[in-house]
Amino acid sequence: MPETSLFQSFFLIFSGAAIVASLALWGRQPLLVAYIALGVLLGPSVLGIIDNVALMAEMSSIGIVFLLFLLGLDMQPKALISVLRKATFVGIISCLIFLGLGYAIGKLFGFTNTESWVIGMAMMFSSTIIGIKLLPTTVLHHKHLGEMMVGLLLFQDFVAIACLMILLSGSTGTVDFPRLGISFAALPLLIALAWGAVRYVLQPLLAKFDRFHEYVFLLALGWCMGLAELAEVVGLSREIGAFIAGITLATSPISQYIALSLKPLRDFFLILFFFSLGAQFHLDMVPEIALPALVAAVAVLTIKPVVFRYLLGQQSERTILAWDIGFRLGQISEFSLLIAYLAMSQQLIGSAASHLIQATAILTFLVSSYIVVLNFPNPIAIKDHLRRD
């Protein structure tokens, strides 16, 4: 059978996504679930029609970069500092709780110490994509709920970077603390460089040529991708670089126009992300990891909302808001998938542990999406009274 071309893959993914999205809306189901199901169907595990899944997955990571860039564009630097200060306590305690929970589940099902710690790492984080995509734009811009969500997710991003660096050092048997320190020391330098570039280069260019919409689009795109790649080079992550690119540009009068112009591009790549998530999962591993994945997923879906409700309550947050945030963060993360991939490539975990993390991610993505879409205000709500944008 000839290899599927890139155009054929796009045709199958987006034409298929249009069909399953129509069926999902007709059947009153969340769209994200439909994209993952399409990936499972067209991927190697079922029909095997699309064989360049790795390429699709690599391309889909651009969607996460755009998501963080747009997130930065929607925040002011002073607001970010205030939010991170409030979120740090909740972030530290919750990460420790879920690290221990994941380790315990790993040991319960006979995984090694190292595999159990990696499973614990994967359990610490909540999905930026699910959390932000299902958060109404008006909430993200103006309300305390959006600020706390963003603060917690950003704190988790920094912890995830540390975990990824530790895993990168794992093949040598020791953690490269100098490298870890250099990467985090590079963070303030990257912020300073970005701030200077925006003030003395980008803003003058935007002020002079803002009537040329194509130029504004290209400049914003180049700025986002350039700083994302620079962050990757200095040992941080593309996601952090993209967020810094966005928040340093947020003070520009034209920031909201840039955000609106990039949203369709973000959605294009996020559809690829959810498709590739389903396509990369090997169904032949299900019998081996079904029970531990089910236990891990149930633990995440039930314990995460309770933990965030309690911790936010200790921060004097209102009960209804604390439950809202808890359920919106009640899944594991796309970072968890990256941790699984990296740990396996470093030969720290076996295929079973990697697929356990992947299966837990898919299950929690699906169920968490249902919970939010059916019960909380969101842009793609099935019920009219819950739909917000």
Secondary structure as GFF3:
##gff-version 3
##sequence-region A 1 389
A	DSSP	alpha_helix	6	26	.	.	.	ID=ss1
A	DSSP	alpha_helix	31	42	.	.	.	ID=ss2
A	DSSP	alpha_helix	53	73	.	.	.	ID=ss3
A	DSSP	alpha_helix	77	108	.	.	.	ID=ss4
A	DSSP	alpha_helix	113	123	.	.	.	ID=ss5
A	DSSP	alpha_helix	128	133	.	.	.	ID=ss6
A	DSSP	alpha_helix	137	142	.	.	.	ID=ss7
A	DSSP	alpha_helix	144	168	.	.	.	ID=ss8
A	DSSP	three_ten_helix	170	172	.	.	.	ID=ss9
A	DSSP	alpha_helix	177	197	.	.	.	ID=ss10
A	DSSP	pi_helix	198	202	.	.	.	ID=ss11
A	DSSP	alpha_helix	203	209	.	.	.	ID=ss12
A	DSSP	alpha_helix	213	233	.	.	.	ID=ss13
A	DSSP	alpha_helix	238	249	.	.	.	ID=ss14
A	DSSP	alpha_helix	255	279	.	.	.	ID=ss15
A	DSSP	three_ten_helix	283	285	.	.	.	ID=ss16
A	DSSP	alpha_helix	286	314	.	.	.	ID=ss17
A	DSSP	alpha_helix	319	328	.	.	.	ID=ss18
A	DSSP	alpha_helix	334	345	.	.	.	ID=ss19
A	DSSP	alpha_helix	351	375	.	.	.	ID=ss20
A	DSSP	three_ten_helix	384	386	.	.	.	ID=ss21
###
